[in-house]
Amino acid sequence: MIQGNFTLTADWNTCDSGTIEVKLLNLRTTVIFAYEILEAPAVAPNTLSMKIAGEVTSDSLSVFHSGYDQTKSYIMYYEEWDISYPPLLSFFLNRCGFTLTADWNTCENGTIEVKLTKNLGATIIVNYEIFESPASAPNTLSTEMEGRPNSDSLNAFHSGYDPSKSYVIYYKQRDVPNAPMLSLYLFRCNFTLTADWNTCDSGTIEVTLMNLRTTVIFVYEILEAPAVAPNTLSMKIAGEVTSNSLSVFHRGYDQTKSYIMYYEEWDISHPPLLPFILNRCPTPTGNIEQDPHMTTFDGVRYNFQGLCTYVLTQDCSNIHEPSFQVTADFRGKYSELRSKPLTRINAVDVYVDGMQLLQILKNDHFLIKGQLFTNSSAVIGNGQGTVKVDDEHVYVKLDSPALSLVWTKETHGINIALNGPNMRGNVCGLLGNANGDPEDDFMKSDGVIVTKDDIYEFGDSWMVSGSCE
């Protein structure tokens, strides 16, 4: 699982069909993941052949992969496709029908509850051992839990543990050949350490201690991902039992990048060093699809039936000579009925310093600096960006300007993400100004702000001169 503003998970859709569902949740930005599903145990592959692209207009997105053996366990290796040097992460999927968790049942009596859950579709035997942290993996596991079919869950309670200490639970399936040894980390009772973006505009990361029932001190370090664990941790947060939560704010981070927070408890002996992945901050994303339904970078939705070429977004530091500009050709949805008001996008163009860099055509072909490409991938210029094509989408990632575009063939839709840290509030066009304020999204090219009642006055102000049929 990825922690942060979006979540990638994998689970069995149905045990009977052997179908694995890969799911993107909590989408507040356009994000693309590449991944591979391998039978466990498996080392990380050099290439990831599967892909899932989530859009800001969707609450969630699922991809289904059939033909897997539900009696086996799998590892999904994954990384973000649309950022530079992403960390390669992994997600372990147990064979169908169970999840093993461990938590404090009550802090007062020092009881740890180990739970086997999730509609046990087969008899499953798990061996495990609970150790005071830190502890290396043992050669043998003496405690056994057997879950039977048609059981919703099975609980085992282990008393006599010290709630002021942390523990490691090592476990593996006894009834699976060459099953990997896995581990769960159980913090000493009742606190949680998290990291998240406080505000995207300021690039501020907030580290928070919550649910404090004891005095606890953490040391940590925040590094740009990917990064190996450091030898020393220079930052510190100390929470006291009288506080419900405590936050520390760190400024000056690049919200377009992902980070890893390495952390450990400072006030216990030999604590484990743990990682926390903080995804890049949700980037402003605008969306246009079908006949055309528009969503601005700040989330305002409206319809606009134009029949010309319009500016979707551009650099507005110099509105008449923008450093970049993205335009779209709006044409009649039904060619035999030109007067019919329904329109859709037939082509998208990207200009840099007034010159056409890229054009995406409705048949998924594309032009780079005027040269037609019909293949599945290409490099733009001298490492300026990349284009990749599959059966449904065209994916464009540009470094300069820092844009990501996803063209969806079926819906004639385009998603545009602003990946540059200085783009917020400095763009304009049909998709608004990305300043976080939806009230001023309908700003015409002359700077005058209108309302939805004047949507065609707003839209026509962004029409490219001489582009109408």
C-alpha positions in Angstrom: 0.0 0.0 0.0 1.1 3.5 -0.8 0.7 6.0 2.0 -0.4 9.6 1.3 -3.0 11.2 -0.9 -3.7 8.2 -3.0 -3.7 4.5 -2.3 -2.7 1.5 -4.5 -3.9 -1.9 -3.3 -4.3 -5.5 -4.6 -6.7 -8.1 -3.4 -8.6 -11.1 -4.6 -11.8 -10.1 -6.4 -13.3 -13.6 -6.1 -11.5 -16.7 -4.9 -13.5 -18.9 -7.2 -12.3 -17.2 -10.4 -8.7 -16.6 -9.3 -9.0 -12.9 -10.2 -6.8 -10.2 -8.6 -8.2 -6.7 -8.4 -5.6 -3.8 -8.5 -7.2 -0.7 -7.2 -6.4 3.0 -7.0 -8.2 4.9 -4.3 -8.5 8.5 -2.9 -7.7 10.1 -6.2 -7.0 13.8 -5.9 -4.6 14.0 -8.8 -3.9 12.2 -12.1 -1.5 9.4 -11.3 -0.1 6.5 -13.3 1.4 3.3 -11.9 3.4 0.5 -13.6 3.4 -2.8 -11.8 4.0 -6.6 -12.0 2.3 -9.4 -10.2 4.6 -12.4 -9.4 4.2 -15.6 -7.5 5.8 -15.3 -4.1 8.6 -15.5 -3.3 10.0 -13.4 -6.1 12.8 -10.8 -6.6 12.0 -7.4 -8.0 11.8 -7.5 -11.8 13.8 -5.1 -14.1 10.7 -4.0 -16.0 7.0 -3.6 -15.0 4.6 -4.4 -17.8 1.2 -3.6 -16.3 -0.3 -0.1 -15.9 -3.1 1.7 -14.1 -3.9 5.3 -14.7 -6.2 7.1 -12.2 -7.9 10.5 -13.0 -8.9 13.2 -10.6 -12.5 12.9 -11.7 -12.7 9.3 -10.4 -13.0 8.3 -6.7 -11.4 5.0 -7.5 -10.2 2.8 -10.4 -9.9 -0.9 -10.7 -8.1 -3.3 -13.1 -8.9 -7.0 -13.0 -6.3 -9.7 -13.8 -7.6 -13.3 -14.1 -6.0 -16.7 -14.3 -4.1 -16.6 -10.9 -4.0 -19.6 -8.5 -5.9 -18.6 -5.4 -4.1 -21.2 -3.4 -0.8 -19.3 -3.9 0.5 -16.0 -2.6 1.8 -13.2 -4.8 3.9 -10.1 -4.7 3.0 -7.0 -6.6 6.0 -4.8 -7.4 5.0 -1.2 -8.4 6.2 2.3 -9.0 4.8 5.6 -10.2 5.3 5.9 -14.0 4.8 9.7 -14.2 7.6 10.9 -11.9 11.4 10.8 -12.2 13.3 8.1 -10.3 10.3 6.7 -8.3 10.9 4.2 -5.5 10.1 0.6 -6.4 7.6 -0.7 -3.8 6.0 -4.0 -3.1 2.6 -5.3 -1.9 2.2 -8.8 -0.5 -1.0 -10.6 -1.4 -1.7 -13.7 0.7 -3.4 -16.7 -1.0 -7.1 -16.2 -1.3 -9.2 -15.6 1.7 -7.2 -14.5 4.7 -5.4 -11.6 6.4 -3.3 -11.8 9.5 -3.1 -8.8 11.8 -1.9 -8.0 15.3 -2.9 -5.3 17.7 -3.2 -4.5 21.4 -6.5 -5.8 22.7 -6.3 -3.6 25.8 -3.4 -1.6 26.9 -4.2 -2.0 30.6 -3.8 -5.8 30.7 -1.0 -6.1 28.1 -2.9 -8.5 25.8 -2.0 -8.8 22.1 -4.7 -10.0 19.8 -3.6 -11.9 16.7 -6.4 -12.1 14.2 -7.0 -14.2 11.1 -9.7 -12.6 9.0 -11.5 -12.2 5.7 -13.8 -15.0 4.7 -11.6 -18.0 5.0 -12.2 -19.9 1.7 -9.9 -22.8 2.6 -8.2 -24.3 5.7 -5.3 -22.1 6.4 -2.5 -22.8 8.9 -0.2 -20.0 10.0 2.7 -20.3 12.4 3.9 -17.2 14.2 6.0 -16.0 17.1 5.9 -12.7 19.1 9.2 -11.1 20.1 10.2 -8.0 21.9 11.6 -5.6 19.3 14.2 -5.6 17.9 14.5 -9.3 17.0 15.8 -11.2 14.1 13.7 -13.8 12.3 13.7 -17.1 14.2 14.4 -20.5 12.7 11.1 -22.0 14.1 7.7 -20.6 14.9 6.0 -22.3 17.8 2.5 -20.8 17.9 -0.1 -22.1 15.4 -3.4 -20.7 14.2 -5.7 -22.7 12.0 -8.5 -21.0 10.1 -11.2 -23.1 8.6 -13.6 -22.5 5.6 -16.6 -20.3 6.1 -15.2 -18.7 9.2 -15.2 -14.9 9.1 -12.4 -14.6 11.5 -10.3 -16.4 14.2 -8.7 -14.6 17.2 -5.9 -15.7 19.5 -5.2 -13.6 22.6 -1.7 -13.5 24.2 -1.5 -11.9 27.6 1.5 -10.9 29.8 3.1 -8.5 27.4 4.5 -5.1 28.4 2.4 -2.3 26.7 5.3 0.1 27.1 7.4 -2.0 24.7 7.2 -2.7 21.0 7.0 -6.2 19.5 7.6 -8.0 16.2 5.4 -10.8 15.0 7.1 -13.2 12.6 4.8 -15.5 10.7 4.4 -17.7 7.6 1.9 -20.2 6.2 2.7 -23.7 7.3 0.7 -25.4 4.6 2.3 -23.6 1.6 5.7 -24.9 0.3 8.5 -22.3 0.4 6.2 -19.7 2.0 8.1 -16.4 2.7 8.7 -15.4 6.3 6.7 -12.2 7.0 6.6 -9.8 9.8 4.2 -7.4 11.5 5.5 -4.5 13.7 3.4 -3.7 16.8 4.3 -0.3 18.4 4.1 0.0 22.1 0.5 0.7 23.0 -1.5 3.5 21.6 0.3 6.0 19.5 0.6 6.6 15.8 3.3 8.5 13.8 2.3 9.9 10.4 3.6 12.4 7.8 1.5 14.3 5.3 1.6 17.5 3.3 0.2 20.4 5.4 -0.2 22.7 2.4 0.8 22.0 -1.1 1.4 25.6 -2.0 4.0 26.1 0.7 5.7 22.7 0.3 5.3 22.0 4.1 5.4 18.5 5.5 3.5 17.9 8.8 4.8 15.1 11.1 2.2 14.1 13.6 2.1 11.9 16.8 -1.5 10.8 17.7 -3.3 8.8 20.3 -0.8 9.4 23.0 -1.3 7.5 26.2 2.4 7.5 27.1 5.4 9.7 26.7 7.2 8.8 23.5 10.1 10.3 21.5 10.9 9.6 17.9 13.9 10.6 15.8 13.4 10.7 12.0 14.8 12.0 8.7 12.9 13.0 5.6 14.7 12.2 2.3 13.7 12.5 -1.3 12.6 9.2 -2.7 14.2 6.8 -3.5 16.7 6.9 -0.6 18.5 4.3 1.5 18.2 4.4 5.2 20.6 6.9 6.8 23.0 6.2 9.5 21.8 9.0 11.7 18.4 10.7 12.2 18.6 14.4 13.0 14.9 15.4 13.6 13.0 14.7 16.8 9.4 14.7 18.0 8.4 14.1 21.6 4.8 13.5 22.7 3.5 13.4 26.2 0.7 11.5 27.8 -1.3 14.7 28.4 -1.5 15.5 24.7 -3.9 14.0 22.2 -1.6 14.8 19.3 1.6 16.7 18.5 2.7 18.1 15.1 6.0 19.4 13.8 6.1 21.3 10.5 9.0 21.2 8.0 9.1 23.7 5.2 10.9 23.9 1.9 10.1 20.6 0.3 9.2 20.1 -3.3 5.5 19.1 -3.5 6.0 17.6 -6.9 8.3 14.9 -5.5 7.9 11.9 -3.2 9.7 11.5 0.1 10.6 8.7 2.5 10.6 9.4 6.3 12.8 7.0 8.1 12.1 6.9 11.8 12.7 5.0 15.1 11.8 5.3 18.7 14.6 7.2 20.5 13.6 6.2 24.1 13.8 2.4 23.8 16.8 0.1 23.3 17.7 -1.1 19.8 14.5 0.1 18.1 13.8 -1.0 14.5 14.3 1.6 11.8 11.0 2.0 9.8 10.1 3.8 6.6 7.0 5.9 5.7 6.3 6.7 2.1 4.9 10.2 1.5 3.6 10.6 -2.1 4.0 13.7 -4.0 1.4 16.4 -3.2 -1.8 16.2 -5.3 -0.9 18.2 -8.5 -3.5 20.5 -10.0 -5.3 18.4 -12.6 -7.9 19.6 -15.2 -10.1 17.2 -17.2 -12.2 17.4 -20.3 -14.2 14.4 -21.7 -17.0 13.4 -23.9 -19.2 16.3 -25.3 -17.3 18.2 -23.5 -17.6 18.1 -19.7 -14.9 20.3 -18.2 -13.3 20.2 -14.8 -10.9 23.0 -13.9 -7.7 22.6 -11.9 -9.6 23.9 -8.9 -12.5 21.5 -9.3 -15.2 23.6 -11.0 -17.3 21.6 -13.4 -19.1 23.0 -16.5 -20.0 22.2 -20.1 -18.8 24.1 -23.1 -19.9 23.4 -26.7 -17.3 25.2 -28.8 -16.6 24.6 -32.4 -13.1 26.1 -32.7 -9.6 25.7 -31.2 -9.3 26.9 -27.6 -6.5 27.4 -25.0 -6.9 24.8 -22.3 -4.0 26.1 -20.3 -0.9 28.2 -20.7 1.7 30.2 -18.9 0.2 33.5 -17.9 3.3 35.4 -16.8 3.1 36.9 -20.3 -0.3 36.1 -21.7 0.5 37.2 -25.3 3.9 35.3 -25.5 3.5 32.3 -23.2 6.4 30.0 -22.6 4.0 27.1 -23.1 0.4 26.6 -24.3 -1.9 23.6 -24.6 -4.8 23.9 -27.0 -7.6 21.6 -28.2 -9.6 21.4 -31.4 -13.4 21.3 -30.5 -15.4 19.9 -33.5 -18.9 18.6 -34.0 -19.6 15.2 -32.6 -21.7 14.2 -35.6 -20.0 15.3 -38.8 -23.2 15.1 -40.8 -25.0 17.5 -38.4 -22.7 20.5 -38.2 -25.4 22.6 -36.5 -25.9 20.1 -33.7 -24.5 21.7 -30.6 -22.7 18.6 -29.2 -19.0 18.8 -29.7 -15.9 16.9 -28.6 -12.1 17.2 -28.8 -10.4 15.8 -31.9 -6.8 16.9 -31.3 -4.6 18.4 -28.6 -1.5 20.5 -29.3 1.4 21.5 -27.0 3.4 24.6 -27.9 6.7 25.7 -26.3 7.9 29.2 -27.0 5.4 29.6 -29.8 6.5 26.4 -31.7 4.4 23.2 -31.9 6.1 20.5 -29.9 3.5 17.8 -29.9 0.1 17.0 -31.3 -2.2 14.2 -30.2 -4.7 13.0 -32.8 -8.0 11.4 -32.1 -6.9 8.0 -33.6 -4.1 7.8 -30.9 -1.4 8.7 -33.5 0.8 11.7 -32.6 3.2 14.2 -34.1 6.4 15.4 -32.6 7.6 18.6 -34.1 5.5 17.9 -37.2 6.7 14.3 -37.7 4.0 11.6 -37.5 4.4 8.6 -35.2 2.2 5.5 -35.2 4.3 3.4 -32.8 3.7 2.7 -29.1 6.4 5.0 -27.7 8.7 7.9 -28.5 11.1 10.3 -26.9 10.4 14.0 -27.4 13.4 16.1 -28.4 16.6 15.6 -26.5 15.1 14.0 -23.4 12.4 16.7 -23.1 9.7 14.1 -22.5 8.2 10.8 -23.5 5.0 9.5 -25.2 3.6 6.0 -24.6 0.5 4.5 -26.2 -1.7 1.6 -25.3 -5.0 0.3 -26.5 -7.0 3.0 -24.7 -4.7 5.9 -23.8 -1.8 8.2 -24.9 0.4 9.1 -22.0 2.6 12.2 -22.3 5.2 13.2 -19.7 7.1 16.5 -20.2 9.9 17.8 -18.2 9.9 21.3 -19.7 7.2 22.4 -19.3 6.4 20.2 -16.4 3.2 18.7 -17.6 1.6 15.2 -17.7 -1.2 14.6 -20.3 -3.4 11.5 -20.6 -5.6 11.2 -23.7 -8.4 8.7 -23.5 -9.5 7.5 -27.0 -13.0 6.2 -26.1 -14.2 9.5 -24.4 -12.1 11.9 -26.5 -10.9 13.0 -23.0 -7.8 14.8 -22.0 -6.3 15.1 -18.4 -3.6 17.7 -17.8 -1.6 17.7 -14.6 0.6 20.7 -13.6 3.8 19.2 -12.2 5.9 22.3 -11.8 6.1 23.8 -8.2 5.7 27.3 -9.6 2.7 26.6 -11.9 0.0 27.1 -9.3 -1.7 30.4 -9.8 0.4 31.2 -12.8 -1.7 29.5 -15.6 -4.9 30.5 -17.4 -7.3 29.2 -20.0 -10.4 27.1 -20.0 -9.1 25.0 -17.1 -8.6 28.0 -14.8 -5.7 29.3 -12.9 -4.9 26.5 -10.4 -4.7 28.9 -7.4 -6.9 26.8 -5.1 -9.8 29.3 -5.3 -12.7 28.0 -7.5 -14.4 31.4 -7.4 -12.1 33.0 -10.0 -11.8 30.1 -12.5 -13.9 31.9 -15.2 -11.3 34.5 -15.9 -11.3 35.7 -19.5 -8.2 36.3 -21.5 -8.5 40.1 -20.7 -8.4 39.4 -16.9 -12.2 40.0 -16.3 -13.9 37.3 -14.2 -17.4 36.2 -15.2 -19.9 33.7 -13.9 -21.2 30.4 -15.3 -24.1 32.3 -16.8 -21.5 33.9 -19.2 -19.8 30.6 -20.0 -19.6 31.2 -23.8 -18.3 34.7 -23.3 -15.6 33.1 -21.1 -14.9 30.3 -23.5 -14.8 32.4 -26.6 -12.2 34.7 -25.0 -9.8 31.7 -25.1 -10.5 30.9 -28.8 -7.5 30.7 -31.0 -7.9 33.3 -33.8 -8.8 31.9 -37.2 -9.4 28.4 -35.9 -13.2 28.1 -36.5 -14.6 25.9 -39.2 
